[in-house]
Structures are given as C-alpha cells and as structure tokens.
Amino acid sequence: MTNAFQARRATVEDVSQLRALWEMEGLPAAQFEKRFTDFHVAANDQGELAAALGLEIADNQGRLYGEAVAWPDSADELRARLWRRIEGVARSQTLVRVWTSLEAPFWKGVGFRKAPEDILAELPPAFEEGPGQWLFRPLRATGAADDEIDKQIAVLRAMSQAETEQLMERARVMKLIALGLITVVFAAFAVWVVYYARLRTRLKQQRDRE
C-alpha cells in the first residue's frame, strides 16, 4: 500500500537503500551518492524506500533528476507524493521554474511541457548534461508580470511603512501625554507635601504657645 509511504528529504541513513535504487535503474550511484541531500524519498515507518527523486537548484531554477522507483505498478502514485513535496520545497525557495528530462508521461500530466527556444535559452549551464528533451514547469510569474508583482510588493511595503510611522507618531503623542500626567501628579504631590509641612509647622507653633 503506497499510503504507508510518506515523502521526506533523504538522510544519511538512506544512502545504502538509495544506492540500491540507483543501481537498479542503471543510474550513476557513485555520483549521486555524493549529492544525496538533493534527494527526496517515499519511505514507510520502518525506513524502507519505495522511490527517490532529486532536485538540483541553480540560481532561481530547479531540475528533477535521478528518478528511481522500486514499485513499478505504483510508480505514478509515488511520483505524485514526491512531486507534491518537491514542488512545495521549490516554491518555498522562490524558484521560477523546474526543469526535467525525465521521460515518464506523468510529468507532462502535472504541467511540464516542451520548452520553447526563448525559455530554453534560460536553462542554467549546470543542468546541461545528458540526452533527452527538456521539459519545464513554471512556478511563478517572470518578466513583465514579475515586475508588476514587485511593484505591488513595493506599494504594500510603502503602505506598511506609512502605517508604522503613524503608529510611532501615536506612540510619541501618548508618551507626551503620559509624561504630562506624571508631571501634573508629581507637581500636585509636591504642593501637597509643602502644604502639609507648613500645616504641621503651624500646628506645632500653636501647641507650643498653648
């Protein structure tokens, strides 16, 4: 049951199982082992791995690679679990797009498509290795749309700054009012002390005369 498997980042304890998965798929296990922290795995509570998928990041783009699935009959379900996790990681790191040359039809089914020449020109040099058609999946707006988002963020920041300045001004006014009240109370107390001292002096003098 694939429901028993949860997607998570690979740890050093997974390396031996990862190596077995990579060798099963005919992938360069020795090379991938050095980069095991790129990988996310579908594992059960006992730590058994059913699938693995790597996410390489360069600048603000990512690449899916090193796909290995131990359960072919449940391959797409396992891919879906891994993709949900990796997509979340990619978005949290504000990647603009994710690339892959993986050939499983699943990837086109979740929005990966053939890259046109203008987009292909933005492929990071670090990803240019191996045969296969490059597919890409956009994650957030770029170009003019991205500029518009930046403008909206700038407006929100300006509004936030204005609100902050208003709050600070109110705080300064409240501080002045508080200082004024303290001054009035202190002055009233000082007057009362002087009055009380004089009253005691008069009463003492009156008792002395008596």
C-alpha positions in Angstrom: 0.0 0.0 0.0 1.5 3.3 -1.1 -0.5 5.1 1.6 2.0 3.7 4.1 4.8 5.7 2.4 5.4 9.4 3.1 7.6 11.8 1.2 10.6 13.4 3.0 14.1 14.5 2.4 16.7 11.8 2.2 19.1 11.4 5.2 22.5 9.7 5.5 20.8 6.6 6.9 19.0 6.2 3.5 22.2 6.1 1.4 22.6 2.4 1.2 19.0 2.0 0.0 19.3 4.9 -2.4 22.4 3.3 -3.9 20.4 0.1 -4.5 17.6 2.0 -6.1 20.0 3.9 -8.4 21.9 0.8 -9.4 18.5 -0.9 -10.1 17.7 2.0 -12.5 21.2 2.0 -14.1 21.9 5.4 -12.7 25.4 6.7 -11.6 25.1 5.7 -8.0 28.6 6.8 -7.0 28.0 10.3 -8.5 24.5 10.6 -6.9 25.7 9.4 -3.5 27.9 12.5 -3.2 24.7 14.6 -3.7 22.3 12.5 -1.6 21.0 15.7 0.1 19.4 16.7 -3.3 17.1 13.7 -3.0 13.6 13.2 -1.6 12.3 9.8 -0.9 9.0 7.9 -0.3 9.6 5.9 2.8 7.4 3.9 5.3 7.6 4.0 9.1 10.3 1.3 9.0 12.5 3.5 6.8 12.0 1.3 3.7 12.3 3.3 0.4 9.9 2.8 -2.4 11.1 5.7 -4.6 13.5 8.6 -4.8 13.8 11.8 -6.8 16.5 14.5 -6.8 16.0 18.3 -7.0 19.1 20.2 -8.1 18.9 24.0 -7.7 20.9 26.6 -9.7 20.2 30.3 -9.2 16.4 30.5 -9.1 15.7 27.4 -11.1 15.5 23.7 -10.3 16.0 20.4 -12.1 14.4 17.0 -11.4 16.7 14.1 -11.9 17.7 10.7 -10.6 14.2 9.2 -10.6 14.2 5.7 -9.1 11.0 3.7 -8.3 11.1 0.3 -6.7 7.4 -0.4 -7.2 6.6 0.0 -11.0 2.9 -0.8 -10.5 2.6 2.2 -8.2 5.1 4.4 -9.9 2.8 7.4 -10.7 1.3 7.4 -7.2 4.8 7.5 -5.7 5.8 10.2 -8.2 2.8 12.3 -7.2 3.8 12.1 -3.5 7.4 13.1 -4.3 6.3 15.9 -6.7 3.9 17.4 -4.1 6.8 17.6 -1.6 9.4 18.9 -4.1 7.0 21.5 -5.6 6.5 22.8 -2.1 10.2 23.0 -1.5 10.8 24.7 -4.9 8.1 27.3 -4.1 9.4 28.0 -0.6 12.8 28.7 -2.2 11.1 31.1 -4.8 12.2 29.1 -7.8 10.7 30.5 -11.0 10.6 27.1 -12.8 11.6 23.5 -12.6 13.2 21.6 -15.5 13.4 17.9 -16.2 14.4 15.5 -19.0 12.6 12.6 -17.3 10.6 10.7 -19.8 7.6 9.3 -17.8 4.3 10.6 -19.1 3.4 11.5 -15.5 5.5 14.7 -15.7 3.6 16.1 -18.7 0.4 15.2 -16.8 1.4 17.6 -13.9 2.2 20.6 -16.2 5.7 20.0 -17.6 5.9 20.9 -21.3 8.4 21.3 -24.0 10.5 24.4 -23.6 10.3 27.0 -26.4 13.6 28.5 -27.6 13.3 31.7 -25.6 12.7 29.7 -22.3 15.3 27.1 -23.3 17.9 29.9 -23.5 17.4 30.5 -19.8 18.4 26.9 -18.9 21.2 27.1 -16.3 24.5 25.7 -17.6 24.7 23.4 -14.6 21.7 21.5 -16.0 23.0 20.9 -19.5 24.0 17.3 -19.3 22.8 14.1 -20.8 20.5 13.4 -23.7 16.7 13.9 -23.7 14.2 16.5 -24.4 14.0 19.3 -21.8 10.6 19.9 -20.3 9.8 22.8 -17.9 7.2 23.7 -15.4 6.7 27.4 -14.4 6.2 28.1 -10.7 5.8 31.9 -10.7 5.5 34.9 -13.0 8.5 36.3 -14.7 9.2 39.3 -16.9 6.5 42.0 -17.0 4.2 40.1 -14.7 7.0 39.7 -12.2 7.7 43.4 -12.4 4.1 44.1 -11.7 4.3 41.8 -8.6 7.4 43.7 -7.5 5.5 47.0 -7.9 2.6 45.7 -5.8 5.0 44.5 -3.2 6.7 47.9 -3.1 3.2 49.6 -2.7 2.4 47.2 0.2 5.7 48.0 1.8 5.1 51.7 1.5 1.7 51.3 3.0 3.1 49.3 5.8 5.8 51.9 6.4 3.2 54.7 6.5 1.1 52.7 9.0 4.2 52.1 11.1 5.1 55.8 11.1 1.5 56.6 12.1 1.7 54.1 15.0 5.0 55.6 16.1 3.6 59.1 16.0 0.7 58.0 18.1 3.1 56.3 20.5 5.1 59.6 20.8 1.8 61.5 21.5 0.8 59.0 24.1 4.2 59.2 25.7 4.0 63.0 25.9 0.5 62.8 27.4 1.8 60.2 29.9 4.7 62.4 30.8 2.4 65.4 31.2 0.1 63.4 33.5 3.1 62.3 35.5 4.4 65.9 35.8 0.9 67.1 37.0 0.7 64.3 39.6 4.2 65.0 40.8 3.6 68.8 41.0 0.3 68.2 42.9 2.2 65.8 45.3 4.9 68.4 45.8 2.4 71.1 46.6 0.6 68.8 49.0 4.0 68.0 50.7 4.8 71.7 51.1 1.3 72.4 52.3 1.4 69.5 54.8 4.8 70.6 56.1 3.6 74.2 56.6 0.4 73.0 58.3 2.4 70.8 60.7 4.7 73.7 61.5 1.7 76.0 62.3 0.1 73.3 64.4 3.3 72.8 66.3 3.7 76.5 66.9 0.1 76.7 68.1 0.7 73.9 70.6 3.9 75.5 71.8 2.0 78.8 72.6 -0.6 76.9 74.5 
